[in-house]
Amino acid sequence: MAEFVGIGASRGGATWLSFMGMHGHDQVIALVLESPYDSIASTVDPAMHGALPLIFQKYDTNGIQPRDKIASIPKDLPILIVCVKDDRRVPFIKQKYAINQ
């Protein structure tokens, strides 16, 4: 059986966190994520929250959020998270939540 490493940046990294928390997968042996966020809403100014469904046409405010799935990721799965503290798109504090889980 083939093994692979999941790689994702920003939204792709957040998707990997959600996927692995919901489904896991024996063939995924590690994750390499660049600037994943804990939720889309947390990366956007609160004044803009009402506009999220307009900006992201398929955004569901009640949808899956990485922060709700992180705790279910297998604890023995190696995860490398690459980010910078002065990231203007995904603030470090929003990535820190994912890192600390």
N, C-alpha and C positions, 0 to 999 in steps of 0.2 A: 504494500500500500504506500502510495506517495505521501511525502510530508512536505509542508510548505510554510512559509513565513508570511503573515498578513502585513501589508504595508499600506499606510494611508496618511494623507495630509489633511488637516483641518476637518472638514465634514467627513472625509473618508476615514480619518482616524476615529472620529466620534462614532461612525457607523460600525467600525470594527469593535469598539468597546461595547456597543449595544448588542451586536451579533453574538459576540463571545459570551456576554452575560446572559443572553436568552437561550442560546443553543449550544455553545461550546463546540468543540470539534476535535476529535482525536488526531486528525491530520495536521492541525495548526500547531506548530511547535514553538512559535514565538510571534510577537507583534512588534513592529517598528512604526511608531506613530509620530508625526510632526504636528505640533500644536493642536491636539484634539481638544474639544470643548465639552463641558458638562451638559449644556443645553443651548439651543440657539437663542432662546430668550435671554439667557444670562450674558450673552456676548453683545447684545443690542441695548442701547440706551433705553431705560424704562419708558421714556416719553414716546418711543417708537413701537412699543409692544402691540398697540392696536393696529399698526400698519403691517405687521409680520405676514398675515395672510395675503396681503396685497403684493408685498415684495417677493415672498416665497409662495407662489401660487398653490402648491400642494402642502403647505405647512399646516399641521394639525396641532392646535394648542394642547390637545389632550393626548397627543401621540407619544411614541416611545422617546424617552430621554436617556442619554447615556448615564447620567448620574443615578438613575433608578436601577440600572443594570450592572454597574461596575462591581458591586459587592458579590455578584454571582459568578464572576469570572474565576476560573480555577486558579487557586493561589500559587500553584507550581508553574504557571505559564510565564515564561520570561517576557517582559514588556519593556521596550526601550522607548521613552518619550523624549523627543527632541524639541526644545522650544527656547525662546529668548525672553528675557524679562521685559524688554521694551517693545514687544509685539503690539502693533496698533490694531490688528484685526481681531485677534483672540487674546485678550488681556491675560497676562501670566496668572493672575489670581483665579481665573476661570479654568485654567489648565491645572493649577495646583490642586484643585479638588480631585481631578482624575488621578493625579500623581499620588496623592495621599491615601487613596482608597486601595 
